[in-house]
């Protein structure tokens, strides 16, 4: 939509002469102005009559007597009628804190109400109903204060270099903020409600204004310095606000919100006002810019969120509708000149209708908007009641209110919506300025330090401790925690108190210094941070000392027991831990045992505790738990010898392992038999169990004794168990020792024979056969004692072996015949002895035994033929004896004899044949020679061990000569050899062959 532009030339505006006094000059000037003329209301200053009935009260300050001043606003929140008890019940600090603005000139608010203000990042500007303009920096340090208008200032704009103000008196004043001489006034004859400067004002000297005339006027300097006005819009009611974002101009009137692209001289969009919204000129709009491309407009009870496309022609020489260009462009062709400029867009993101009127708006954190709401006065008892505005936080996406709070401003009577405004400035922290005609308040979000102070004031020490880690020193934060613990104790919350105390007084053991923390010294070389750390550690130790004493004395030991620190680096008093241990000894021995298992022995005086336990056990001998605790305590305190008697009383099955682990087995050697017996209920169980079950139960003890073989000699162990009648222990011990180190058991032959005879006879014969006798170098056992043992136990097989060892073969044979009745074993035993008399004894004793006769016949072979003949046996056997299967035995014997004879003959023939072949081959090889072709006699000599070269002579005799490799003579018939003996043998052969 293209705007209709009217051009009007007016007379040149002249610079105004303003008394730029400060201090008393300003006060005097303000008082004089106030005395001469009344401050007109905004509606009274308008030229158009306002006699229409209005739904809302007039929104202007009045000069009627004001109410008594309200109290100064507290930093912690707004004024309210709540009781102190209700305040104490607040759990969380307020969202915002408030301070009253008192750094403006003295006459402001009271004698000269503020009509409007603006907050730039570099400068703040305040204006009053008497026309005073006050410029200051964000720290409120004054820059300039002067009287710019004759009536109320309704609009202020600044770009940080220049400022512009519009007034009820119809003038616009534009000037430099720092240059007092660069200032000019323009008279538009009608009240000006809005004025903004072109973004290139320093070049173009152009600005836009509008007000009760209903016109939006673009003003610039034309030829000869005359002001040229271009009307951008008119005939849509009073202009109640003009705002600028880049080269986008927004103005508000009865038509709604118009968005105009200044560079393109084109209306981008018109956002119509809802039909149910208040009258346009009744409540003026409030605008804020949360981002460079976003505009938030609050007008009446509606909020619009607009996103503006700022991409376009950013060249500094872009065409702008100033006087120098607009005068040369015809209206009919104006639109053509701007076709090349990129079109900009405006998007409406959100529209919210609220149930209250808005007198100020600003962006807040977390996608929230801060809104200053206004409630019109109400009638009570025929009297108008004016209400404080409320500060609200609403969600920018949903429009929902998340926070609201009533403000306690001074002198709110007779103030309308337009008398309030909300501005903000961001420096270190965002500050929000709630400005009314009679008062001003600064709102800030509570910082962590503010929250901390609020918690401390409310005696909420846990919350103060929780947020103060990076706000105060460790010692100070510790004090907050201690105060919280003290509050818990006062309400008898002992469990909660110690739980928090363990967290509050926690120190990382790895970061603690080694040694006594109570004696930590600070030298001149110690850094300040280290000094603070040492001081903090000392205070931690001190607090543990204090609170431990409190808990112990008040009988709350159960609560503190598991929360108490167990680091020896803290060096807490041993009395603390002793008192706790003594308490649990009496009340819960299991807990006592748990504590001494868990706590370091250096935490408490173990000698005192041990002495007390010994005394208790003197009259409580059956208290197994305390005795177990005492043994554990002795172990931890490196007194294992003191623990052993108690372990024996406790019948601890693992006592042997305890002795081994603590290297005190030698000290209790005499107690080994009784220690072994602890594994069993009684003697009957030992006698009842089979040997393999006994071994399973005692394997670990045997392993330990074998491992101690160099510390405790095997003879000592064997003698000890022999005397205790625990021979099975020796059996297990010597067998295991034999596997580990057989050298150590060589002298225990007699003992091992006895043990085998008792516990494992199957090993006896192999042992007898493997080991030597007393007559050998490897003497291991006494054979006579072995024979006696075998005779006593009737171990026939072992006795036969032993009798054979000592030459009593006949006695051994008779044992085989009479006791074993084993003919095969008798024959084998007789064969092994190779004794004719023994064979005769066997034959004599076999004639009456059919099984022996049969065996002698069947087992006869070449080796037995020299001792007996089966035929002879058949002849000697009694005629009346019956032998089962004798015929088969004889046939078998005969067949065996014939077969043996045939085999022997065949083998003999093979031997003869092989011998003949070997002899012929040997003779052939001995007489055989080789004929070779000789080219180089020297090579031939070196290649063969013996060389015989011969040739028959004329008289058929063999001629030969001996030559070596150095012989240079040539022979026709010669023998060359490097072996004299072989040549000599050849000579002998030749001589023997001659006739």
Secondary structure, DSSP 8 states (H G I E B T S, - for coil): ------EEE-------------THHHHHHHHHHHHHS----TTTT-SS---S--SS---S---S----------TTS------HHHHHT--S--SEEEEE---S-TTBTTTB-EEEEEE-SSEEEEEETT-EEEEEETT--EEEEEE--SS-EEEEEE-SSEEEEEETTSEEEEEESS-TT-EEEEE-SS-EEEEEE-TTHHHH--EEEEETT--EEEEEE-GGG-EEEEEEE-SSS---EEEEETTEEEEEETTEEEEEETTTTEEEEEE---TTS--TTTS--EEEEEETTEEEEEETTEEEEEEE---S---TT-----HHHHTTS-HHHHHHHTTTS----EEEEEEEE-SSEEEEEEE-STTEEEEEEE---EEETTEEE----EEEEEETTT--EEEEEE---S--TT--GGGEEEEEEESSSEEEEEEESS-EEEEEE--HHHHHHHHHHTT-HHHHHHH-TTTS-HHHHHHHHHHHHHHHHHTT-HHHHHHHHHHHT---GGGS-SS-GGG----TTS-HHHHHHHHHHHHHHHHHHHHHHHHHHTT-HHHHHTTS---GGG---HHHHHHHHHHHHHH-HHHHHHHHHHS-GGGS-HHHHHHHHHHHHHH-TT-HHHHHHHHHHHHHTT-HHHHHHHHHHTT-TTHHHHHHHTT-TGGGGGGHHHHHHTTSSSHHHHHHS-HHHHHHHHHHHHHHHHHTTTTS-HHHHHHHHHHTT-HHHHHHHHHHHHHH-GGGGGGGHHHHHHHHHHH-THHHHHHHHHSB-TTSTTB-S-HHHHHHHHHHHT-HHHHHHHHHHTT-HHHHHHHIIIII--HHHHHHHHHHHT-HHHHHHHHHHHTT-HHHHHHHHHT--TTTTTT--HHHHHHHS-TT---TTHHHHHHHHHHHHHHHHHHHHHHHHHHHHHHHHHHHHHHHHHH-------S-HHHHHHH-SB-----B-TTS-B---EE-TT-----SS-EEBS-HHHHHHHHHHHHHH--
